[in-house]
Every structure is written in C-alpha cells, then in structure tokens.
Amino acid sequence: MKLIEYHTTSKTDFHSLIKYYDENRIICGQIEQEYGENGLWFHTDKLNNIRKFLKNDLENKFILDLACGSTNSEYKPWLARGLYKMGINIIGIDINDNSKEKFENYKIDLSVPNSLNFLKDNSIDIAMANYFFIGGGLKTSNKKTFNLLLPQLERIVKKEGYFIYDTCNSGI
C-alpha cells in the first residue's frame, strides 16, 4: 500500500476538469432530487486522484471512505454519495449513523483498536480519509488514531493500492 498525503497529489489537468464538471452537474442533480439538498461538495482533485491512481479503471474497484460524514452531522457523505451515483463500489465508515444511505456503510468508531477487522484482507483499492485527521474530536489524538489505523489499512488495502489522507499540519 502506498501512503499519499492529499496535499502532495497533482493538480487537475484541463481534460479531467471538464469531465468533472459534466459529471458533477449530473450527480448534483441526482442527489438534489433524491436528498432535497444541493450543497454537494465533490472536490475535483478527490475524484481525479481516484481516476489517476486506478488508471481510469473504476469497474470492480473498492473504495473505502473513512469518516465519510453522515446525515446527522455538518459533514454529509457527499463523496460517498457521489461515487455511489457513479456506480463505484464505495464503503463509507462514520461514527454516526448512515443506515438510510444507499451505499454500503458502517457506524464505527475508528479510534477503537481493530475497528476495521470485519473487512477482508487485500479487499480495498483505495482508502481515503478526507478531513478525518484535521477536524472534529480528533484534534488532540490525530497521531494516535493514524497509528492505530495504519496497520489495519496495510492489511485491507491491496499491495498496489493507496491510502490517500490529509493532515493539514495536524501533527501526523
């Protein structure tokens, strides 16, 4: 598994940017109809990083979205919803309940040891942690939680897979 800190990923090329805007318009419309919300924050670089690292081959790939957000919090599961709408196999994990979401999801406290034991070895192509280590109640325990998750991710993410995370100078 390759570790990639989010701020080190490359900027979006023009072709990908155009593709993103077309997809985003469609996905936003679908999510607005389904959820009655139009605030989809589906960052260009996150989708394009997924495409880049999977060489645009998204079929039969599995993406794990750690701390994906929930309908019970300020941070909604926009990325997981968007990826699901695109037909990508997404697994969302959050400390809050997402049972009404259509994508596969689990209510799990990721600061608990072995919290990802239910996932099979080498089953994930990309694990992502967007804003997980820089927000919420983790501000004082970022490094501890990161170090707790890393061995679990090394087990479940394929050898040629990726863990993309952001720290934003959080001490990790």
C-alpha positions as CSV (number, residue, x, y, z in Angstrom):
1,M,0.0,0.0,0.0
2,K,1.3,3.4,-0.9
3,L,0.6,6.3,1.5
4,I,-0.2,9.6,-0.2
5,E,-0.8,12.8,1.7
6,Y,-3.5,14.7,0.0
7,H,-1.6,18.0,-0.5
8,T,1.1,16.2,-2.5
9,T,-1.3,15.0,-5.2
10,S,-1.1,16.6,-8.6
11,K,-3.3,19.4,-9.8
12,T,-6.1,18.6,-12.2
13,D,-5.5,18.7,-15.9
14,F,-7.9,20.5,-18.2
15,H,-9.5,17.3,-19.7
16,S,-10.2,15.9,-16.2
17,L,-11.6,19.3,-15.1
18,I,-14.1,19.4,-18.0
19,K,-15.1,15.7,-17.3
20,Y,-15.5,16.6,-13.6
21,Y,-17.9,19.5,-14.3
22,D,-20.0,17.4,-16.6
23,E,-20.2,14.5,-14.1
24,N,-20.7,16.9,-11.2
25,R,-23.7,18.6,-12.9
26,I,-25.4,15.2,-13.4
27,I,-24.5,13.9,-9.9
28,C,-25.6,17.1,-8.2
29,G,-29.0,16.9,-10.0
30,Q,-29.5,13.3,-8.9
31,I,-28.5,14.0,-5.3
32,E,-30.7,17.1,-5.2
33,Q,-33.7,15.1,-6.4
34,E,-33.0,12.2,-4.0
35,Y,-32.0,14.1,-0.9
36,G,-33.5,17.6,-1.4
37,E,-30.0,19.1,-0.9
38,N,-28.0,20.9,-3.5
39,G,-24.8,21.5,-1.5
40,L,-22.8,18.7,-3.0
41,W,-19.1,19.4,-2.2
42,F,-17.4,16.9,-4.5
43,H,-13.9,18.2,-4.9
44,T,-12.3,17.9,-8.3
45,D,-9.0,16.6,-7.1
46,K,-10.5,13.8,-5.0
47,L,-12.3,12.3,-7.9
48,N,-9.4,12.9,-10.3
49,N,-7.0,11.3,-7.8
50,I,-9.2,8.2,-7.7
51,R,-9.2,8.1,-11.5
52,K,-5.4,8.7,-11.7
53,F,-4.4,6.0,-9.2
54,L,-6.8,3.5,-10.6
55,K,-5.7,4.4,-14.2
56,N,-9.3,5.3,-15.1
57,D,-10.4,1.7,-14.5
58,L,-13.1,2.1,-11.9
59,E,-15.0,-1.1,-12.6
60,N,-14.9,-3.7,-9.9
61,K,-12.8,-1.5,-7.7
62,F,-13.5,-0.9,-4.0
63,I,-13.0,2.5,-2.3
64,L,-13.1,2.9,1.5
65,D,-14.2,6.4,2.7
66,L,-13.1,6.7,6.3
67,A,-15.1,9.2,8.4
68,C,-17.3,9.8,5.3
69,G,-19.7,12.1,7.1
70,S,-23.4,11.5,7.9
71,T,-26.8,12.9,7.6
72,N,-26.6,13.5,11.4
73,S,-23.7,15.9,11.2
74,E,-22.5,19.1,9.5
75,Y,-20.3,16.9,7.2
76,K,-22.6,15.0,4.9
77,P,-21.3,11.9,3.0
78,W,-21.1,13.9,-0.3
79,L,-18.1,12.0,-1.7
80,A,-19.6,8.6,-0.9
81,R,-22.9,9.6,-2.4
82,G,-21.3,10.9,-5.5
83,L,-19.1,7.8,-6.0
84,Y,-22.1,5.6,-5.4
85,K,-24.1,7.6,-8.0
86,M,-21.2,7.0,-10.5
87,G,-21.6,3.2,-9.9
88,I,-18.4,2.8,-7.9
89,N,-18.2,0.3,-5.1
90,I,-17.9,2.6,-2.1
91,I,-17.8,1.6,1.6
92,G,-18.5,4.5,3.9
93,I,-17.5,4.4,7.6
94,D,-18.5,7.1,10.1
95,I,-19.1,7.3,13.8
96,N,-22.6,8.5,13.1
97,D,-25.5,6.5,11.5
98,N,-25.8,6.3,7.8
99,S,-28.2,3.4,7.6
100,K,-30.6,5.3,5.3
101,E,-27.9,5.8,2.7
102,K,-27.8,3.5,-0.4
103,F,-24.1,3.0,-0.4
104,E,-22.6,0.3,1.8
105,N,-21.9,1.9,5.2
106,Y,-21.0,1.1,8.8
107,K,-21.3,3.0,12.0
108,I,-17.9,2.6,13.6
109,D,-15.6,4.5,16.0
110,L,-12.3,4.4,14.1
111,S,-10.4,5.3,17.3
112,V,-11.2,1.9,18.7
113,P,-8.5,-0.8,18.1
114,N,-9.2,-3.3,15.3
115,S,-12.3,-1.3,14.2
116,L,-11.8,-2.5,10.6
117,N,-11.4,-6.2,11.4
118,F,-14.7,-7.0,9.5
119,L,-13.0,-6.1,6.2
120,K,-11.3,-8.8,4.3
121,D,-7.5,-8.8,3.6
122,N,-6.5,-7.1,0.4
123,S,-10.1,-6.1,-0.5
124,I,-9.7,-2.3,-0.9
125,D,-8.2,-0.5,-3.9
126,I,-8.2,3.0,-2.3
127,A,-8.8,4.1,1.2
128,M,-9.5,7.8,1.7
129,A,-9.6,9.9,4.8
130,N,-10.7,13.4,3.8
131,Y,-10.6,15.9,6.7
132,F,-10.6,13.0,9.2
133,F,-7.3,13.8,10.8
134,I,-7.8,17.6,10.9
135,G,-11.3,18.0,12.3
136,G,-13.9,17.0,14.8
137,G,-12.9,15.5,18.1
138,L,-9.6,14.1,16.8
139,K,-7.6,17.3,17.1
140,T,-5.8,16.0,20.2
141,S,-5.4,12.4,19.1
142,N,-4.6,12.6,15.4
143,K,-1.3,10.8,15.6
144,K,-2.6,8.1,17.9
145,T,-5.6,7.4,15.6
146,F,-3.5,7.5,12.5
147,N,-1.1,5.0,14.0
148,L,-4.0,2.8,15.1
149,L,-5.5,2.7,11.6
150,L,-2.3,2.3,9.6
151,P,-1.7,-1.5,10.4
152,Q,-5.4,-2.2,9.7
153,L,-5.2,-0.4,6.4
154,E,-2.0,-2.2,5.4
155,R,-3.9,-5.4,5.9
156,I,-7.1,-4.5,3.9
157,V,-5.7,-2.3,1.2
158,K,-4.2,-4.2,-1.7
159,K,-0.4,-4.1,-2.0
160,E,-0.7,-2.0,-5.2
161,G,-3.5,0.1,-3.6
162,Y,-3.4,3.6,-1.9
163,F,-4.3,5.3,1.3
164,I,-4.9,9.0,0.5
165,Y,-5.3,11.2,3.5
166,D,-4.9,14.8,4.6
167,T,-3.3,16.2,7.7
168,C,-3.1,19.9,7.1
169,N,-0.3,20.2,9.7
170,S,-2.3,18.3,12.3
171,G,0.8,16.7,13.8
172,I,0.9,13.4,11.9
